[in-house]
Amino acid sequence: MRLGPIWIDSPFTYLHIGLLVLVFIAAMGNPNMIGNLLLDSRYRKQRYRLFTHALVHNGPMHLLFNGLTLYFFGPTLESLLPQPFGALAASLVFWTAVLGAGQYSLLFRRDRPVYLALGASGGVVGCIYFLLFLAPDLRLSLLFLPVAIPGWLFGTLFGLVSTGLMFSKKAELARVSHEGHLGGAAVGLLWALLLNSHALSQDPIRLGLLIVGALVAPLLALIYKLYRR
């Protein structure tokens, strides 16, 4: 087993997976700890929750899904970022995406008396979209989609479908934070645009569609929610 080189080459990925696992273990049987860390609209002045909600998960499957996704995509993201600061840059993308996920969720669901959210999905999705902007040819698939499709198409469809699902009562009852995913995705894309703006001129169609699906559509949805009567 060559754990040494893996750890050295992908410190962001393995440190964050380890952090999520440690917090999950510490929170087992301790609902007060989870309640103090999750995103809760009743405690808007506790701004730290915009970050700490990413550390707690709703059961082992929730943790496993986020951990595995980070495991598969994190090392590739780190390798594509400027070295030797790839891990720091990936951490910055992750935690600002977590912040964006929390803030977007609170804004979009401002009409709810109580809004609760937890999990690292926003940060993970932000990293994925940053990666998709850098490598739009990366092929992705889901469990129910056995055929891999180009990353730019996957990201575009995921963004558009998630935007639509935010207005679905049935999807809301499923307790999936589509708004959190989109908030994280938007921040990841904004970082990618800021650091790699030249890529858009080189690949305007595919990257433009990616931006429309996961940045423009969620922004328009938020504007609609904020200003509709």
Secondary structure, DSSP 4 states (H G I P E B T S, - for coil): --HHHHHHH-HHHHHHHHHHHHHHHHHTT-HHHHHHHSEEGGGTT-TTHHHHGGG--SSHHHHHHHHHHHHHHHHHHHHHSPTTSHHHHHHHHHHHHHHHHHHHHHHHTTTSS--EE-SSHHHHHHHHHHHHHH-TT-EEEETTEEEEEEHHHHHHHHHHHHHHHTT-HHHHHTT--HHHHHHHHHHHHHHHHHH-THHHHHSHHHHHHHHIIIIIHHHHHHHHHHH--
